[in-house]
Amino acid sequence: MHQEWQTMKSNEIHKNPWYRLVQDDVVMPSGQVGKYTYIDRSAGVIIIALTPGKELYIVGQYRYPVRKFSWELPMGALESGDEDILAAAKRELLEEVGVSAGKWTEFGHFDFCNGLCNQEAYIFVAENLNVEEVNNPAYTEFLTMKKVPLVEVEQMISRGEISNAPTLAAFYRYQLFAKNRHTNNLN
């Protein structure tokens, strides 16, 4: 049974260029009154940048909250200058990897972490890639980039070398998408 909560009042606690921290006064389905704090953030994009040889680009960076280096798919959030989520995906791929794509396919979305934030992630496959050599990450990003075969990504996940949840979810969704695309091409 789906029981919605009621928002009585919403308060912005903190705001920066990437998100807002919000605390709402709520009435739970039980009738109990309480507070719920969450992150309000614009939609995100995750890109599977796929080469004809079935390799994909991953980026690595130190993630301060978990105090470790993290291999991830290229990703980011919709910014004020972006026309739509596809424009955000194109910008992120160019900024983080220095690659543009001639073919874009949006194939799914999911909630990033729906107990803590309201951000949705939209997943794209980028194909017909062109190296532009103009990657320009955000000033907070210090990225390493590499191209790896799909099977190596699976092995990196198995070994725990890739542990970023949005990357894991997007890669799994891609595997389902690729399997369905292959099956449909056989029929």
N, C-alpha and C positions, 0 to 999 in steps of 0.2 A: 504494500500500500504506500502511495506517495503522499506524504504529508509535508506541506510547505511551511516554512517559517515566515513570520511577519516582521518586517522592518518598521520599527517605530521612529527611529532617528538614526541618522548617519553622520559620523564625525571624522574629518580628515585629521589624522594624528601627525603624519609626516608626508612630505612630497619632495621628490627629486626628479631629475630628467628621465629616470627609467620606470618609476612606479610611484603609487600612492599607498600609504598604510592607512587603512580605514578601520574604525571601530563602530559597529552598529549596536544600538539597543534593539533587542529582538524579543519576540514572543515565540517560544518553541511550540510544536504541535501539542505538547502536554499542557500548555497554558502557562508554563513557567517563564518568567521574565529573566533575561540575561544579556550578556554582551558577547559579541563575536568580532574578533579582529582578523583581518585578512589583507592580502596585497591585491590592489587593483592595478592591472597592467594591460597594455594593449595586446592585440593578437600577436602570436609568434609564428615564425616560419622555420621549417627544417627542410634542408635540401639534400637529396640523394643525387649527387653529381656523378653520373655514370658514364664511363668511357665505352667505346665499342668493344674493348677487350674485357669488359665486365670488372673493371676496377672502379673504385670510387674515392673521392677526396675526403679526407678527414683532417680536422684541425686539432691541435693540442694547445692547452694553456693551463697555467697554474690557476686553480680555483681557490680563492682565499677562504671562503666559509668552511671548506672541508680540508684546507691546508695540504692540497696535493695536486699534482699534475693530472690533467684529464684529457683523454682523446675523445673527440665528439664529431658528429656531423656538423657541417656549417649550419648556423642557425642565428636567429635574432628576432627582434620585435619590429612591428609596424611603427614607423616614425612619422612625424607630422608632415614631412615632404613627400611621403609615399602616396601614390594614387590609390593603391589597393594592395592586397596581400601578395599578388604576383610581383608587383613592383618592389615590394619589400624583399621578396625572395631573390629577385635579380640583383638588387643592391647588395644584399648580404653575401651572395656567392662571389660577386666581383670584389667586395671589400675584403672578405676573409681569405679567398683562395686566388683571386686574380684571374677568374675564369668567367666567361659568358656562355650562354647556351642558346642554340637555335630552336630547341624544342623543349617545352615545359608542359608537364602533366601534373595537375593536382589530383591526388588519389586518396586523401583521407585527412581526418583531423582527430584530435583528442584533447582532453583537459590536461594541462600541465601537472597540476597538483591541487585538485579541487577541494581539498580540506584547508589549504593555506592561501590559495589565490584564485582569481577568476579568469586567468589567461587561458585561451585556447591556442593550440598549435595546429597549423596547417602544413601538410607534408606534400612536397613536390619532388618529382623526378626531373632532373635537368639532363638533357641529352644533346648530342651534336655540339660538344663543348669546344670552345676556342680559348686558348690561353691568351690573356690580355696583358699579363705582367704589370698590372696597375693596382694590385691589391693595396687597400688603404684601410686597415682596421681602425676601429674606434680607439681613442687615446687611452682607454682602460684595458685594451686587449693587446697582449704580447703573444702572438700566435706562431706556432710551428705547423707546417702543413705537409701532408704526404698523400700519395696515391697508393691504395692497397687493393689487392684482389678481394672480391666478395668473400671468398672462403677464408681469407686471412682475417677479415672483420669478424666472422663467426668464431674463429680461434681466439682472437683478442677478447671477445666477449666471454668465451669459455674460461679463459685464464684470468678473468677479472681485470684486464687491462683497459677495457671500456666498461665503465660503470655508471655513466651519465644516463639517468632515467629517460629523458626525452629522446636521446640517441637510441637507446634500447627499444623503446616503444615504436619509434619511426622505422627502425631497421626491421623489426618484426612485421609491422604493417606493410613495408616494402616487399618482404618475402611473400606475404599473402597476395599482394597486388601482382607481383611478377609471376607467381604460380597461376593465378587466374588469367593473366594476359597470355601466358603460354598455352594454357588449356583452350582459351577462346581462339587462338590462332590455329590450333589443330583442328578445330571443328569447321 
